[in-house]
Amino acid sequence: MKKTEERVAQEKRLKERMEKVKHKIMVMSGKGGVGKTTVAVNLALALAARGYEVGIMDADIHGPDVPKMLGIEDEHPEVSEGSISPVFVPPRVKVMSLAFLLASKDTPVAWRGPRKMGAIRQFLSDVFWGDIDCLIIDLPPGTGDEPLSVAQLIPEIDGAIVVTTPQDVALLDSRKAVTFAKKLGMPVIGIIENMSGFKCPKCGEVIDLFKIGGGERAASDMSVPFLGRIPIEVNIVESGDSGIPFVLEHESEAASAFETIVDSIEHIVKGG
């Protein structure tokens, strides 16, 4: 079947938009509940704090939580002449999410694969990302429609960051995510071990609630870089609910650990 003129025009727009984005990074996980969106949001804010122009594309169609974590749930993108202006978050972050377009916060998205791919294609082709250094793409858990769509629509993607927690069930799925990326010929930037140890705020004892070190072992076994581990802290939960990313908390051990992880990722954004 021949492509429609509209589809051809959309693909041309997509190519033109993505040519203005220097680097594209997918943040993914093998399963839910490992803090993938938290990592994506904090990575974007950390890079922006270092002077980079950053975009966040919330590709989690069924659970678009990026606006909540940034405290911009009530914002709306502007639409004019077929172009969508993403929501701006100071100092240098642009955000697009399906959450901005839903009738209410309680509206479920009951879409099948083709419609989800259509939404992702539109986020890439019709959103005016402009000239930015990095587009962070927050994907839903697993290796289904959304990551496949992104990989197909952006063949020149810089790579994937896989977020996991240390326990065996999460590591099993994270290994699948790494294998998924490799099968698509996509570079794996590395694995982040989240929720890695909890330091009691009263006595200072470190408790390995979900074990520790599993992400590092998985990275070694899969021959991909290990980017670092982020401990559990009460303020991480509070920051997600309040819309203030924890990386902005300079006194936090988690924020300090995350900055070290960003150091390992920054060379990609620099063009290294």
Secondary structure as GFF3:
##gff-version 3
##sequence-region A 1 272
A	DSSP	alpha_helix	5	19	.	.	.	ID=ss1
A	DSSP	beta_strand	21	28	.	.	.	ID=ss2
A	DSSP	alpha_helix	36	49	.	.	.	ID=ss3
A	DSSP	beta_strand	54	58	.	.	.	ID=ss4
A	DSSP	alpha_helix	66	70	.	.	.	ID=ss5
A	DSSP	beta_strand	78	80	.	.	.	ID=ss6
A	DSSP	beta_strand	83	85	.	.	.	ID=ss7
A	DSSP	beta_strand	87	89	.	.	.	ID=ss8
A	DSSP	beta_strand	93	97	.	.	.	ID=ss9
A	DSSP	three_ten_helix	98	101	.	.	.	ID=ss10
A	DSSP	alpha_helix	113	125	.	.	.	ID=ss11
A	DSSP	beta_strand	132	138	.	.	.	ID=ss12
A	DSSP	alpha_helix	145	153	.	.	.	ID=ss13
A	DSSP	beta_strand	159	164	.	.	.	ID=ss14
A	DSSP	alpha_helix	168	183	.	.	.	ID=ss15
A	DSSP	beta_strand	188	193	.	.	.	ID=ss16
A	DSSP	beta_strand	198	199	.	.	.	ID=ss17
A	DSSP	beta_strand	206	207	.	.	.	ID=ss18
A	DSSP	alpha_helix	214	222	.	.	.	ID=ss19
A	DSSP	beta_strand	226	229	.	.	.	ID=ss20
A	DSSP	alpha_helix	234	242	.	.	.	ID=ss21
A	DSSP	three_ten_helix	246	248	.	.	.	ID=ss22
A	DSSP	alpha_helix	253	269	.	.	.	ID=ss23
###
